[in-house]
Amino acid sequence: MWRLCSGSGKLILRSLPATTPAKDDRWLLPGPRPSALSLYFPAMLNRLLLLALCGSTVLAAAAAPAQPESAVFVDCSDVRRGVFHSHVTLPAAPGPMTFVYPKWIPGEHMADGPIINMAGLKFTGGGKAIAWRRDLVDMFAFHLDIPQGVSSLDINFDFLFSAPVSDSSGPSAFSAGASATAFLSVLSWNQVVLYPKGYDVANLIFAPSLRLPTGWKFGTALPGAKTGRQWNRGPAQGATVELSAHSEAKYRPLPARTVETRARKAACPALP
C-alpha cells in the first residue's frame, strides 16, 4: 500500500505495510473527504449527458433532408449575343415546393444576386408546364405546386449580360456585370442555377456541364472532360462549383498564373 504524505512543504510518496489502517490515509485537499457515492453520481451524470448529446446529434442527422443532386447544363452558343441558356434538372416530390435563385454571392457583401439578368423562366415536369408564382416578399423565391406523378423537374431560363445593372451611386456590376464579348466570356455558376429552398447550398450536389461556341477554347479550375464542344464535370458540392468560374474564349485563355504575373509586373515593374 502506498500513502501520499505532506511535510516541510514537500509531498512524499512512501510504501506502507499492507496492515496499515485505511483511516490513517490523509486527505490532502481542503475540506472533508468526499464519500464514494458523491464521487460516483457526478461521473455517471456526465456519462448520461454525453450519451444524450450523442443521441440527439444522430437523430438530428437522420432527420435532416437528403441532399438532392442537380444537373446543370449551360448552352454558351449564343454568348456573342450576350445570352447563356441554362437547363437545370433536379428531383421533385408532389406538393408545394419553393426554389430560390442565389442571393448572397461570395465577395459581394450584400444580397445582390443578379436575378435582374434572368429571363424566360419555365418549369416543366412529366412533359407538362408547371405554373409558378413569385414570392410577394422575397423576389429570389419561386413557389410551385408539383402535380402527382412528377419525380423530376426541368427548369429552363436565360441569363442576359445586356441587362442594366446600376444603383444610386453608379454602376454596380459584381458578378452581374457584362462578362462576355464576341471573343471572350466568363461564366459564374451562380448565374445559371436554381435550387430547392431549405437546403444548405454549399453541400448541395451539382453536376455541371456546358456547350462551347464553335471553335472556342476554355479554362476552369473544375476537373472535367471535353468531347467536341461539350464539357462535362461529375457531381460536386455546391461550394466547389460556385467558387470555380469557367472562362471561354475564341483564342486559348492564358493560365491564371500567367495573368497574375503580368498584372503584378504592370502594377510594379520592379517586382520579379
C-alpha positions in Angstrom: 0.0 0.0 0.0 1.2 3.5 -0.8 0.5 6.7 1.0 0.9 10.3 0.0 2.2 12.4 2.9 2.9 16.1 3.3 5.5 17.8 5.4 8.0 20.6 5.3 6.4 21.9 2.2 7.0 18.7 0.3 4.9 15.8 -1.0 6.4 12.3 -0.3 5.1 9.0 -1.6 6.2 6.1 0.5 5.4 2.4 0.9 3.4 1.2 4.0 2.7 -2.2 5.3 -0.4 -3.8 4.0 -1.8 -3.8 7.5 -1.8 0.0 7.8 -5.4 1.0 8.6 -7.2 3.0 5.8 -8.2 5.6 8.4 -4.5 6.7 8.6 -4.6 7.9 4.9 -4.6 11.7 4.8 -7.0 13.7 2.6 -4.6 16.5 1.3 -7.3 18.7 -0.4 -9.2 21.3 1.5 -12.5 20.2 3.1 -13.7 16.8 4.2 -13.0 13.7 2.3 -16.0 13.0 -0.1 -17.8 9.8 0.1 -17.6 7.2 -2.6 -21.3 7.9 -3.7 -20.6 11.6 -4.0 -17.8 10.8 -6.5 -19.8 8.2 -8.4 -23.0 10.0 -9.2 -21.4 13.1 -10.9 -19.4 10.8 -13.1 -22.5 8.8 -14.1 -24.4 12.0 -14.7 -21.7 13.3 -17.1 -21.8 10.0 -19.0 -25.6 10.1 -19.3 -25.4 13.7 -20.6 -22.8 12.7 -23.1 -24.9 9.8 -24.3 -27.9 12.1 -24.6 -25.9 14.6 -26.6 -24.6 12.0 -29.0 -28.1 10.5 -29.4 -29.6 13.9 -30.2 -26.9 14.6 -32.8 -27.6 11.2 -34.5 -31.3 11.9 -34.6 -30.8 15.4 -36.0 -28.6 14.0 -38.7 -31.2 11.3 -39.5 -34.0 13.9 -39.6 -32.0 16.3 -42.0 -33.4 16.1 -45.5 -31.2 14.2 -48.0 -29.3 16.5 -50.4 -30.8 16.3 -53.9 -28.5 16.0 -56.9 -29.0 18.6 -59.6 -27.7 18.5 -63.2 -26.9 22.0 -64.6 -26.3 22.3 -68.4 -25.4 25.7 -69.9 -25.5 26.3 -73.6 -23.0 29.1 -74.4 -23.6 29.0 -78.2 -25.2 32.5 -78.1 -22.6 34.1 -75.9 -21.8 36.6 -78.7 -25.3 37.9 -78.3 -24.8 38.1 -74.5 -27.0 35.1 -73.6 -26.4 32.0 -71.6 -29.2 29.3 -71.9 -29.5 27.3 -68.7 -31.2 24.0 -68.1 -31.4 22.6 -64.6 -32.7 19.1 -63.8 -33.4 18.0 -60.2 -35.6 15.6 -58.2 -39.0 16.8 -57.0 -41.9 15.5 -55.0 -45.7 16.1 -55.4 -46.9 19.1 -53.3 -45.7 22.6 -52.7 -42.1 23.4 -53.4 -40.1 26.6 -53.4 -37.0 27.2 -55.5 -34.6 30.1 -55.0 -32.0 32.0 -57.1 -28.6 32.6 -55.4 -28.9 35.8 -53.4 -25.7 36.0 -51.4 -22.6 35.8 -53.6 -19.1 35.3 -52.0 -17.2 38.5 -52.0 -20.1 40.8 -52.9 -21.0 41.7 -49.3 -24.7 42.2 -50.0 -27.8 40.3 -51.2 -27.3 41.3 -54.9 -27.5 38.0 -56.8 -28.0 39.0 -60.5 -31.7 38.0 -60.7 -32.4 41.1 -62.8 -30.5 39.3 -65.6 -32.8 36.2 -65.5 -35.4 35.9 -68.3 -37.8 33.3 -69.8 -38.1 31.2 -66.6 -40.1 27.9 -67.2 -40.7 24.9 -65.1 -41.8 21.5 -66.6 -42.4 18.1 -65.1 -43.6 14.9 -66.8 -43.5 16.8 -70.1 -46.0 19.4 -69.0 -45.5 23.1 -68.0 -46.0 23.8 -64.3 -47.2 27.2 -63.2 -45.1 29.2 -60.8 -45.6 32.4 -58.7 -43.0 34.7 -57.3 -42.9 35.3 -53.6 -44.5 38.6 -52.6 -41.6 39.5 -50.3 -38.5 37.6 -51.4 -38.1 38.2 -55.1 -35.4 35.5 -55.3 -38.0 32.8 -54.4 -40.5 31.0 -56.7 -43.4 28.8 -55.5 -44.8 25.8 -57.3 -47.4 23.1 -56.7 -45.8 19.9 -58.1 -48.5 17.6 -59.6 -48.9 13.9 -58.6 -46.6 11.5 -60.5 -43.8 14.1 -61.1 -40.5 13.0 -59.7 -38.2 15.1 -61.7 -38.3 18.8 -62.6 -36.8 20.7 -65.6 -36.0 24.4 -65.2 -35.1 26.5 -68.2 -34.1 30.2 -68.3 -31.7 32.6 -69.9 -29.1 34.7 -68.3 -28.7 38.1 -70.1 -25.5 40.0 -70.0 -27.2 43.0 -71.5 -29.5 43.8 -68.5 -28.8 47.2 -67.0 -27.1 47.0 -63.5 -26.7 50.1 -61.5 -27.6 51.8 -58.2 -27.8 55.3 -56.9 -24.0 55.6 -56.7 -23.4 54.5 -60.2 -22.6 51.1 -61.9 -22.7 48.2 -59.6 -21.9 45.1 -61.6 -20.1 42.4 -59.5 -21.0 39.0 -60.9 -23.9 40.6 -62.9 -21.6 42.8 -64.9 -21.0 42.3 -68.6 -18.6 39.5 -68.8 -19.0 38.4 -72.4 -17.8 39.8 -75.7 -17.5 38.4 -79.3 -14.3 36.7 -78.3 -14.3 36.0 -74.5 -16.8 35.2 -71.8 -16.7 34.3 -68.1 -19.4 32.0 -66.6 -20.1 32.2 -62.9 -22.2 29.2 -62.0 -24.3 31.2 -59.5 -25.7 33.0 -62.6 -27.3 29.9 -64.0 -28.8 27.8 -61.2 -31.9 27.4 -59.1 -32.1 25.2 -56.1 -34.8 24.0 -53.6 -35.3 26.1 -50.6 -34.4 24.7 -47.2 -31.1 23.0 -48.1 -27.5 24.0 -47.3 -26.5 25.2 -50.8 -22.8 24.7 -50.0 -23.4 21.0 -49.7 -25.9 20.5 -52.5 -24.6 18.3 -55.2 -24.4 19.7 -58.7 -23.2 18.0 -61.9 -22.3 20.9 -64.2 -21.8 20.7 -68.0 -21.8 23.2 -70.9 -21.6 23.6 -74.6 -19.0 25.9 -76.0 -19.4 28.2 -79.0 -17.9 26.7 -82.2 -14.1 26.9 -82.3 -13.8 28.3 -78.7 -11.4 27.1 -76.0 -12.0 27.1 -72.3 -10.3 27.3 -68.9 -11.6 26.3 -65.4 -10.4 25.0 -62.1 -13.0 22.3 -62.1 -11.7 19.0 -63.4 -13.8 17.6 -66.2 -13.8 16.0 -69.7 -14.3 17.8 -73.1 -15.8 16.0 -76.1 -16.1 18.2 -79.1 -17.9 21.3 -77.9 -19.3 19.6 -74.8 -17.6 19.9 -71.4 -18.8 17.7 -68.5 -18.0 17.5 -64.8 -19.1 14.8 -62.4 -21.1 15.6 -59.3 -19.5 18.2 -56.9 -20.6 20.1 -53.9 -22.2 23.5 -54.5 -19.4 25.4 -52.7 -16.9 23.9 -55.1 -18.9 24.7 -58.2 -19.8 28.2 -57.2 -16.2 29.2 -56.5 -14.9 27.8 -59.8 -15.6 30.3 -62.6 -15.5 29.0 -66.2 -13.9 31.1 -68.9 -14.3 30.6 -72.6 -12.6 32.3 -75.5 -12.2 32.3 -79.2 -8.4 32.1 -78.5 -7.0 30.0 -75.8 -7.1 31.8 -72.4 -3.8 32.4 -70.6 -3.2 30.3 -67.5 -4.3 32.1 -64.4 -0.8 32.3 -63.0 0.5 34.0 -66.2 -2.3 36.6 -66.0 -1.5 37.2 -62.3 2.2 37.6 -63.0 1.7 40.1 -65.9 -0.7 42.1 -63.7 1.9 42.3 -60.9 4.6 43.4 -63.3 2.3 46.1 -64.9 1.4 47.4 -61.4 5.0 47.4 -60.2 7.7 46.8 -62.8 10.4 46.3 -60.1 8.7 43.1 -59.0 10.2 39.8 -60.3 
